[in-house]
């Protein structure tokens, strides 16, 4: 069974329940504050403004820390990745998936894998110890991100959303507008990112098999909490359940 178009509202509801309610609340409070200013209701301005200061400060701090941490651990540390020769099996997989231009690199300071531009970067420990079929499953997943231009699609998908959301924040002071807008973008970016993760799992399973993809995810989850999602990934548990349901 193929992965059907994942219900955006269900993903939004799931992400809200799990851990991203703060961003959701800040986005809503920003809109309420905005219309309070437009309507000129003093008590609504005071109430919504006070709540926004409390939750906006917390949400803004969380967001700033997340961005700074990801930038430092990700892009700024990307130079640590060492390019290595591409194994024949990986070249064969790339040809099967229609991926032509890529570099294979390893990093000692990560315990997962990611795609950045034309680079596939894998944690050194995974590359050395993971069984070959599971390693190919992880690489196939990252190949699908590259092939599908998922980062670009998420960015382009958020542009019209930013315009629409801005209309609900137009009367806000700039700083409050920025915090509200960023919170709203995070609320909608999360399910989009999760959707492409599930699609990449599905695509990889076609080339390496669902069981190998599941085993590879279990290997990754030995280093992480299986039940916890992130801003960019569904939980390992849910990814495995989706693969088993579609196999």
C-alpha positions in Angstrom: 0.0 0.0 0.0 1.4 3.4 -1.0 1.6 6.3 1.5 -1.5 8.5 0.8 -1.3 12.2 1.0 -0.9 12.7 4.7 -3.7 14.7 6.3 -2.2 18.1 7.0 -4.8 18.9 9.8 -4.1 15.6 11.5 -0.4 16.4 11.5 -1.1 19.9 12.8 -3.3 18.4 15.5 -0.6 15.8 16.4 2.2 18.4 16.6 0.0 20.7 18.7 -0.7 17.9 21.2 2.9 16.7 21.4 5.0 19.7 22.3 4.5 22.7 20.1 1.5 24.3 21.8 3.6 27.2 22.9 4.2 28.4 19.3 0.5 27.8 18.4 -0.6 29.8 21.4 1.8 32.7 20.6 0.5 32.8 17.0 -3.1 32.9 18.1 -2.4 35.6 20.8 -0.6 37.7 18.2 -3.7 37.6 16.0 -6.0 38.5 19.0 -3.7 41.3 20.0 -3.7 42.6 16.4 -7.5 42.7 16.1 -7.7 44.2 19.6 -5.6 47.1 18.4 -7.7 47.5 15.2 -11.0 47.4 17.2 -9.6 49.8 19.8 -10.8 47.6 22.7 -8.6 48.6 25.7 -9.4 45.6 27.9 -8.7 43.2 25.0 -5.5 45.0 24.3 -4.4 44.8 27.9 -5.4 41.1 28.3 -4.1 39.8 25.0 -1.0 42.0 25.3 -0.1 40.7 28.8 -0.6 37.1 27.8 1.5 37.7 24.7 4.3 39.1 26.7 4.3 36.0 29.0 4.0 33.3 26.3 5.8 35.3 23.6 8.9 35.8 25.7 9.0 32.1 26.5 8.2 31.0 22.9 10.7 33.5 21.5 13.4 32.3 23.8 12.8 28.7 22.8 12.8 29.6 19.1 16.0 31.7 19.4 17.8 28.9 21.3 16.7 26.3 18.8 17.8 28.4 15.8 21.2 29.3 17.4 21.8 25.7 18.5 20.9 24.2 15.1 23.0 26.8 13.3 26.0 26.1 15.6 25.7 22.3 15.6 24.7 22.1 12.0 26.0 24.6 9.5 28.9 25.9 11.5 30.1 22.3 12.2 29.5 21.1 8.7 33.1 21.8 7.9 34.1 18.9 10.2 32.6 16.5 7.7 35.2 14.5 5.9 34.6 13.3 2.3 35.1 9.6 1.7 35.0 7.4 -1.3 31.6 6.3 -2.5 31.0 2.5 -2.2 29.9 0.7 -5.3 26.6 -0.3 -3.6 25.8 3.4 -2.8 26.6 4.4 -6.4 24.3 1.6 -7.6 21.5 2.9 -5.3 22.0 6.5 -6.5 21.7 5.4 -10.1 18.5 3.4 -9.3 17.0 6.5 -7.6 18.1 8.9 -10.3 20.6 10.8 -8.1 23.6 11.9 -10.2 25.6 14.5 -8.3 26.4 14.0 -4.6 29.3 13.7 -2.1 29.4 11.3 0.7 30.8 12.6 4.0 31.2 11.4 7.6 31.2 13.4 10.9 32.4 12.2 14.3 30.1 14.4 16.3 26.7 13.3 15.1 24.7 10.1 15.5 22.3 10.4 12.6 22.5 11.5 8.9 21.4 14.5 6.9 21.5 15.9 3.4 22.8 19.5 2.8 22.9 20.7 -0.8 24.8 17.9 -2.6 26.3 16.4 0.5 25.1 13.2 2.3 26.6 13.3 5.8 26.5 10.3 8.1 27.8 9.9 11.6 31.1 8.0 11.6 29.9 5.4 14.1 26.9 4.6 12.0 29.0 4.3 8.9 31.5 2.0 10.5 29.1 -0.3 12.5 25.7 -0.3 10.8 25.0 -3.3 8.6 25.2 -2.5 4.9 21.6 -2.9 4.1 20.5 -0.6 6.9 23.1 1.9 5.9 21.7 1.9 2.4 18.3 2.5 3.8 19.5 5.6 5.6 21.2 6.9 2.5 18.2 6.1 0.3 16.1 8.3 2.7 18.5 11.2 2.3 18.7 10.7 -1.5 15.0 11.1 -1.6 15.3 14.5 0.2 17.8 15.6 -2.4 15.9 14.2 -5.3 12.6 15.8 -4.1 14.1 19.2 -3.3 12.2 19.0 0.0 13.9 21.9 1.7 13.0 24.1 -1.3 9.4 22.9 -1.4 8.9 23.6 2.3 10.4 27.2 1.8 8.2 27.9 -1.2 5.2 26.4 0.5 5.6 28.8 3.4 5.9 32.0 1.2 2.1 32.4 0.5 1.4 31.4 4.1 3.6 34.2 5.3 1.6 36.7 3.3 -1.7 35.5 4.6 -0.5 35.3 8.2 1.0 38.8 8.0 -2.6 40.2 7.3 -3.5 39.0 10.8 -0.6 40.8 12.3 -0.5 44.0 10.3 -1.3 46.4 13.2 1.2 44.9 15.6 4.5 46.6 16.6 7.4 45.2 14.6 8.9 43.1 17.3 5.6 41.5 18.3 4.8 41.0 14.6 8.1 39.1 14.0 7.6 36.9 17.0 4.0 36.1 16.0 5.0 35.5 12.4 7.8 33.1 13.3 5.6 31.2 15.7 3.0 30.8 13.0 5.6 29.6 10.5 6.9 27.0 12.9 3.3 25.8 13.5 2.8 25.1 9.8 6.4 24.2 8.9 6.4 21.3 11.3 3.7 19.2 9.7 5.1 20.0 6.2 8.5 18.8 7.3 7.0 15.6 8.9 5.1 14.9 5.7 8.4 14.9 3.6 10.1 12.7 6.2 7.3 10.1 5.9 7.5 10.4 2.1 11.3 9.8 2.2 10.8 6.8 4.4 8.3 5.4 1.9 10.5 6.1 -1.1 13.5 4.5 0.5 11.6 1.4 1.5 10.8 0.8 -2.2 14.5 0.4 -2.9 15.8 -1.4 0.2 12.6 -2.9 1.6 10.3 -1.8 4.5 12.0 -4.1 7.1 15.5 -2.8 6.3 14.1 0.8 6.6 12.5 -0.1 10.0 15.7 -1.8 11.3 17.7 1.3 10.3 15.2 3.5 12.2 15.5 1.2 15.2 19.3 1.6 15.1 18.9 5.4 15.1 16.3 5.2 17.9 18.8 3.4 20.1 20.5 6.8 20.5 17.3 8.8 20.8 13.9 8.7 22.5 11.6 6.7 20.2 8.4 8.4 21.2 9.6 12.0 20.9 9.1 14.1 17.7 11.1 17.2 16.9 10.4 20.4 14.9 11.6 18.6 11.8 10.9 14.9 12.3 8.0 12.7 13.5 8.8 10.3 16.3 10.7 7.1 15.3 7.7 5.2 16.7 5.3 6.8 14.3 7.6 6.5 11.3 7.9 2.8 12.0 4.1 2.3 12.4 3.5 4.1 9.1 6.0 1.9 7.3 4.4 -1.2 8.8 1.0 0.0 7.9 2.0 0.6 4.2 4.1 -2.6 3.7 
